Amino acid sequence: MYILLGYVFLGLTLSAPMGPINAAQLDKGVRGGFMPAWFVGLGAIAADIIYMLLVYFGVVHLLELPFVKVFLWLFGCFVLVYTGVDSIKSSGAHAPSQMRGDHSQLSKSFTQGFLMSLFNPLSIMFWLGIYGSVLAKAVDDSPMDQLLIYSGAIIFGVLLWDVFMATAVSVFRKYLTPNVLKGISIISGLSLVCFGCYFGYKAIQFLFFI
């Protein structure tokens, strides 16, 4: 049980640092409430599961090829900058449809979270380094069924953090003025643009060996 809780805690600590996903959840939660923020996290978890499977089957090493890395950096740059600019442009919008969490908004939130995580090269290094080491240790010490349980515990920890983030943002937004909500959306959008610019810089650095 202690080992299982340790893997759940690992999932929590992996999700806690401020990054593109948390910034997007903050923006969606401020403008739309719990459901849009949560669906950003669910999209990111779907991408995380894909990377976990790639690590498990050893396919992730194909993603270390130079042209694949550059593509991921560039596409990640595009996704983050586009999402950040869209967040800034719509920072004053608090439409009733968003607050209700209609299907189109939830689908958009899920897709944004999925793409931001899928085309984030840091996710590759992250899961290759962290989950790869967990996998290497577990394969030696544990049978296959326990390995699946440990992997599920990590995902469960990530899911707990996403629920916490979505809940916290949706609760606090009720006590904030429209101007403060708008300011938070702008700051979140700027942070996404900054992350995107960083990805673009890494792509240029990789291409021209700066």
C-alpha positions as CSV (number, residue, x, y, z in Angstrom):
1,M,0.0,0.0,0.0
2,Y,2.8,2.4,0.8
3,I,4.4,1.7,-2.5
4,L,1.1,2.3,-4.3
5,L,0.6,5.6,-2.5
6,G,4.2,6.5,-3.4
7,Y,3.4,6.2,-7.1
8,V,0.2,8.3,-6.6
9,F,2.3,10.9,-4.9
10,L,4.7,10.7,-7.8
11,G,1.9,11.5,-10.3
12,L,0.9,14.5,-8.1
13,T,4.4,15.9,-7.9
14,L,4.9,15.4,-11.7
15,S,1.8,17.5,-12.4
16,A,2.3,20.3,-9.8
17,P,5.0,22.4,-11.4
18,M,3.7,25.4,-13.3
19,G,3.7,24.6,-17.0
20,P,1.6,25.0,-20.2
21,I,-1.1,22.6,-19.0
22,N,-1.6,24.3,-15.6
23,A,-1.6,27.7,-17.3
24,A,-4.3,26.5,-19.8
25,Q,-6.3,25.1,-16.9
26,L,-6.1,28.4,-15.1
27,D,-7.3,30.3,-18.1
28,K,-10.2,27.8,-18.9
29,G,-11.2,27.7,-15.3
30,V,-11.3,31.4,-14.8
31,R,-13.4,31.9,-18.0
32,G,-15.5,28.7,-18.0
33,G,-15.5,27.1,-14.6
34,F,-14.7,23.5,-13.5
35,M,-15.6,21.4,-16.6
36,P,-13.5,23.2,-19.2
37,A,-10.5,23.3,-16.9
38,W,-10.9,19.7,-16.1
39,F,-11.1,18.7,-19.7
40,V,-7.8,20.4,-20.5
41,G,-6.3,18.1,-17.9
42,L,-8.1,15.0,-19.3
43,G,-6.7,15.8,-22.7
44,A,-3.2,16.1,-21.3
45,I,-3.6,12.8,-19.4
46,A,-4.6,11.1,-22.7
47,A,-1.3,12.3,-24.3
48,D,0.5,11.2,-21.1
49,I,-0.9,7.7,-21.5
50,I,0.3,7.6,-25.1
51,Y,3.8,8.5,-24.0
52,M,3.7,5.9,-21.2
53,L,2.8,3.2,-23.8
54,L,5.6,4.4,-26.1
55,V,8.1,4.1,-23.3
56,Y,6.7,0.7,-22.3
57,F,7.0,-0.7,-25.8
58,G,10.4,1.0,-26.4
59,V,9.0,3.1,-29.4
60,V,9.8,6.4,-27.6
61,H,13.4,6.2,-28.9
62,L,12.1,7.0,-32.4
63,L,11.0,10.4,-31.0
64,E,14.6,11.2,-30.3
65,L,15.5,11.4,-34.0
66,P,16.6,15.0,-34.9
67,F,13.9,15.7,-37.4
68,V,11.2,14.4,-35.1
69,K,12.5,16.6,-32.3
70,V,12.5,19.7,-34.5
71,F,8.9,19.0,-35.7
72,L,7.7,18.6,-32.1
73,W,9.4,21.8,-31.0
74,L,7.9,23.8,-33.9
75,F,4.4,22.3,-33.6
76,G,4.5,22.8,-29.9
77,C,5.5,26.4,-30.4
78,F,2.5,26.9,-32.8
79,V,0.0,25.2,-30.5
80,L,1.1,27.2,-27.4
81,V,1.4,30.6,-29.1
82,Y,-2.0,30.1,-30.9
83,T,-3.7,29.1,-27.6
84,G,-2.0,31.9,-25.7
85,V,-3.0,34.6,-28.2
86,D,-6.6,33.2,-28.3
87,S,-6.7,33.4,-24.5
88,I,-5.6,37.0,-24.5
89,K,-8.0,38.0,-27.3
90,S,-11.0,36.4,-25.4
91,S,-9.8,37.4,-21.9
92,G,-12.9,39.4,-21.3
93,A,-15.4,36.8,-22.5
94,H,-17.4,34.9,-19.9
95,A,-20.1,33.5,-22.1
96,P,-23.0,31.5,-20.5
97,S,-22.2,28.6,-22.8
98,Q,-18.7,28.4,-21.5
99,M,-20.0,28.5,-17.9
100,R,-22.4,25.6,-18.6
101,G,-19.5,23.7,-20.2
102,D,-21.3,22.9,-23.5
103,H,-20.0,20.1,-25.7
104,S,-18.1,22.3,-28.2
105,Q,-16.2,24.1,-25.5
106,L,-15.4,20.8,-23.7
107,S,-14.2,19.3,-26.9
108,K,-12.0,22.3,-27.6
109,S,-10.6,22.2,-24.0
110,F,-9.8,18.5,-24.3
111,T,-8.1,19.0,-27.7
112,Q,-6.0,21.9,-26.5
113,G,-4.8,19.9,-23.5
114,F,-4.1,16.9,-25.7
115,L,-2.1,18.8,-28.3
116,M,-0.2,20.9,-25.8
117,S,1.0,17.7,-24.0
118,L,1.5,15.6,-27.1
119,F,3.7,18.1,-28.9
120,N,5.6,19.1,-25.9
121,P,9.1,17.7,-26.2
122,L,9.5,18.2,-22.5
123,S,6.8,15.5,-22.0
124,I,9.0,13.1,-24.0
125,M,12.0,13.7,-21.9
126,F,9.9,13.8,-18.8
127,W,8.2,10.4,-19.3
128,L,11.4,8.8,-20.7
129,G,13.4,9.9,-17.7
130,I,10.8,9.4,-14.9
131,Y,8.6,6.6,-16.1
132,G,11.5,4.9,-17.9
133,S,13.4,4.6,-14.6
134,V,10.2,3.5,-12.8
135,L,9.6,0.9,-15.5
136,A,13.2,-0.4,-15.3
137,K,13.0,-0.8,-11.6
138,A,9.5,-2.3,-11.6
139,V,10.3,-4.9,-14.3
140,D,13.1,-6.3,-12.1
141,D,11.1,-6.3,-8.9
142,S,7.5,-6.8,-9.8
143,P,5.3,-9.0,-12.0
144,M,3.4,-7.6,-14.9
145,D,0.1,-7.1,-13.1
146,Q,1.8,-5.0,-10.4
147,L,3.5,-2.9,-13.1
148,L,0.1,-2.0,-14.6
149,I,-1.2,-1.1,-11.1
150,Y,1.8,1.2,-10.5
151,S,1.3,2.8,-13.9
152,G,-2.3,3.4,-13.1
153,A,-1.4,4.9,-9.7
154,I,0.8,7.5,-11.5
155,I,-2.0,8.4,-13.8
156,F,-4.4,8.5,-10.8
157,G,-2.1,11.0,-9.1
158,V,-2.0,13.2,-12.3
159,L,-5.8,13.0,-12.4
160,L,-6.1,14.0,-8.7
161,W,-4.0,17.1,-9.5
162,D,-6.2,18.0,-12.5
163,V,-9.3,17.7,-10.3
164,F,-7.7,19.9,-7.6
165,M,-6.7,22.6,-10.1
166,A,-10.1,22.7,-11.8
167,T,-11.9,22.8,-8.5
168,A,-9.6,25.5,-7.0
169,V,-9.9,27.8,-10.0
170,S,-13.7,27.3,-10.4
171,V,-14.2,28.1,-6.7
172,F,-11.9,31.1,-6.5
173,R,-13.3,32.6,-9.7
174,K,-16.6,33.2,-7.9
175,Y,-14.9,35.7,-5.5
176,L,-13.0,37.7,-8.1
177,T,-14.1,40.8,-10.0
178,P,-14.4,40.7,-13.8
179,N,-11.2,42.9,-14.1
180,V,-9.2,40.4,-12.0
181,L,-10.6,37.5,-14.0
182,K,-9.6,39.3,-17.2
183,G,-6.1,39.9,-15.8
184,I,-5.6,36.3,-14.9
185,S,-6.7,35.2,-18.4
186,I,-4.2,37.6,-19.9
187,I,-1.4,36.5,-17.7
188,S,-2.2,32.8,-18.5
189,G,-2.2,33.6,-22.2
190,L,1.1,35.4,-21.9
191,S,2.7,32.5,-20.1
192,L,1.5,30.2,-22.9
193,V,3.0,32.5,-25.5
194,C,6.3,32.5,-23.5
195,F,6.4,28.7,-23.4
196,G,5.7,28.6,-27.1
197,C,8.5,31.1,-27.8
198,Y,10.8,28.9,-25.7
199,F,9.9,25.9,-27.8
200,G,10.5,27.9,-31.0
201,Y,13.9,29.0,-29.7
202,K,14.8,25.4,-28.9
203,A,13.8,24.4,-32.5
204,I,16.0,27.2,-34.0
205,Q,18.8,26.3,-31.6
206,F,18.6,22.6,-32.7
207,L,18.5,23.5,-36.4
208,F,21.4,25.9,-36.5
209,F,23.4,24.4,-33.6
210,I,23.5,27.8,-31.7
